[in-house]
Amino acid sequence: MPRFQARVLVQLRPSVLDPAGEAASAAAQRLGVDGIAHLRIGKAVELELEAPDEAEARRRVELLSDRLLANPVIENWTLELSQS
């Protein structure tokens, strides 16, 4: 059965405050790193799965992303999928 590599990138929606991003931005300024106009923190989830084809692999990872990996009320996610 084919194997697929998936990377799900989860980010807070633009309308949701990001205290961790604000703290990191302030810390960067204290370190002398200037010019950061916008900094938000998210997460990347990487997984490998077996599926009969790419469409089924995509369906499974989308289900995981919607119901487990991201909170759809406050987060958006994107999917990168490739066959390994």
C-alpha positions as a printed NumPy array, in Angstrom:
array([[  0.   ,   0.   ,   0.   ],
       [  1.384,   3.463,  -0.838],
       [  2.774,   5.671,   1.927],
       [  2.151,   9.386,   2.125],
       [  3.89 ,  12.161,   4.027],
       [  1.632,  14.895,   5.349],
       [  2.386,  18.207,   7.007],
       [ -0.474,  20.144,   8.548],
       [  0.272,  23.775,   9.37 ],
       [ -2.05 ,  25.183,  12.023],
       [ -2.326,  28.939,  12.602],
       [ -4.612,  31.074,  14.7  ],
       [ -7.207,  32.888,  12.643],
       [ -6.268,  36.52 ,  11.917],
       [ -9.07 ,  37.763,  14.184],
       [ -7.737,  35.81 ,  17.201],
       [ -5.175,  37.449,  19.482],
       [ -1.801,  35.679,  19.655],
       [ -0.182,  36.391,  23.054],
       [  2.742,  34.05 ,  22.321],
       [  3.432,  35.85 ,  19.053],
       [  3.269,  39.231,  20.772],
       [  5.666,  38.027,  23.495],
       [  8.096,  36.659,  20.898],
       [  7.951,  39.904,  18.936],
       [  8.688,  41.941,  22.074],
       [ 11.541,  39.589,  22.996],
       [ 13.015,  39.944,  19.509],
       [ 13.071,  43.713,  19.928],
       [ 14.802,  43.348,  23.302],
       [ 17.407,  41.162,  21.574],
       [ 18.032,  43.935,  19.078],
       [ 16.203,  42.36 ,  16.144],
       [ 14.361,  45.269,  14.568],
       [ 11.967,  45.44 ,  11.658],
       [  9.55 ,  42.666,  12.63 ],
       [  6.184,  43.98 ,  11.509],
       [  4.103,  40.905,  12.246],
       [  4.872,  37.691,  14.152],
       [  2.384,  34.897,  14.852],
       [  3.116,  31.475,  16.272],
       [  1.509,  28.285,  15.005],
       [  2.329,  24.614,  14.898],
       [  3.346,  22.05 ,  12.301],
       [  2.183,  18.457,  12.563],
       [  4.002,  15.885,  10.431],
       [  2.731,  12.388,   9.875],
       [  3.174,   9.413,   7.598],
       [  0.264,   7.198,   6.657],
       [ -0.632,   4.347,   4.357],
       [ -3.634,   4.725,   2.063],
       [ -4.778,   3.143,  -1.199],
       [ -4.398,   6.435,  -3.099],
       [ -3.715,  10.145,  -2.658],
       [ -7.393,  11.096,  -2.521],
       [ -7.999,   8.726,   0.406],
       [ -4.84 ,   9.899,   2.182],
       [ -6.001,  13.503,   1.777],
       [ -9.488,  12.637,   3.078],
       [ -8.036,  10.986,   6.196],
       [ -5.649,  13.823,   7.013],
       [ -8.363,  16.421,   6.412],
       [-10.599,  14.563,   8.875],
       [ -7.788,  14.519,  11.457],
       [ -7.07 ,  18.198,  10.871],
       [-10.704,  19.277,  11.237],
       [-11.481,  17.171,  14.293],
       [ -8.218,  16.622,  16.16 ],
       [ -5.238,  18.731,  15.113],
       [ -6.879,  22.158,  14.871],
       [ -9.638,  23.952,  16.719],
       [-11.86 ,  25.139,  13.84 ],
       [-13.353,  27.911,  15.986],
       [-10.043,  29.786,  16.361],
       [ -7.564,  28.104,  13.973],
       [ -7.065,  27.63 ,  10.248],
       [ -4.971,  24.83 ,   8.787],
       [ -3.292,  23.994,   5.494],
       [ -2.179,  20.606,   4.222],
       [  0.919,  19.561,   2.297],
       [  0.737,  15.954,   1.055],
       [  3.187,  13.907,  -0.96 ],
       [  3.76 ,  10.258,  -1.688],
       [  6.912,   8.847,  -0.094]])
